[in-house]
Amino acid sequence: MQMKKKDSGGWNPYLAGALVGVLAILSAYATTVWLGKTSYLGASTTFVRGAGVIEQQIAPEHVQANEYFVKQKVKVDWQFMLVLGIFAGAFIASCTDKSFKLESVPPTWEKHFGPSVGKRAVWAFLGGIVAMMGARMASGCPSGHGLSGMMQLSVSAFVALGMFFGVGIIVAGFIYGRRSR
């Protein structure tokens, strides 16, 4: 007797992929035509500038003394709004497919490392630092290279995505180990 696979209730991957493609085309058009930018997307500096916006409220003299912040002009701009839109879109998508849930420790992490919220938070924070450093060194994040770079058939996007996936597989294998067969 064959068991029927339970539907997860998630979005159809073909529909989601097609919608991402349409969104990429619309965002490229909006970025280059409506906003008059010469390059498409590139929001990896947004978090750094966001930190500058917050720091400007606490220690404005430090922001003015920092050459990077002065050059980047600390402000809330289209890239900052794009990042907020990513969070809003992810929330809406997870609510519409009924997959939204709050969890302080994901089940896979808990299985391998225990239920400690503090331990998970420290490692997530450290992982975020490594990811941001990698995104800065690669001149863009996986989303930027994967969506906009691949859409433009950029050689650097192919190289960067290959590295992101390759290193991701190695790190996941190192952290979680191989599955037993």
Residue pairs with C-beta under 8 A, 6 or more apart in sequence:
8 99
9 97
9 98
9 99
10 97
10 99
11 93
11 97
20 147
21 151
24 147
24 148
24 151
25 151
27 40
27 41
27 82
28 40
28 41
28 148
28 151
31 37
31 40
31 41
31 78
32 38
32 40
35 78
40 148
40 152
41 82
41 144
41 147
41 148
42 79
42 140
42 144
42 148
43 79
43 82
43 83
43 141
43 144
44 135
44 136
44 139
44 140
44 141
44 144
45 72
45 79
46 79
46 80
46 82
46 83
47 83
47 132
48 68
48 72
49 69
49 72
49 74
49 75
49 77
49 79
49 80
50 80
50 83
52 63
52 66
52 69
52 72
52 74
53 74
53 75
53 76
53 80
55 62
55 63
55 69
56 63
56 74
63 69
63 70
63 74
64 70
91 100
94 100
104 117
104 120
105 115
105 116
105 117
105 120
106 120
108 176
109 120
112 175
112 176
112 177
113 119
113 120
131 141
135 141
135 142
138 145
138 160
138 163
138 164
139 156
140 149
140 160
142 160
142 161
142 164
145 154
145 156
145 157
145 160
145 161
145 164
146 157
146 161
146 164
148 157
149 156
149 157
149 158
149 160
149 161
150 157
150 158
150 161
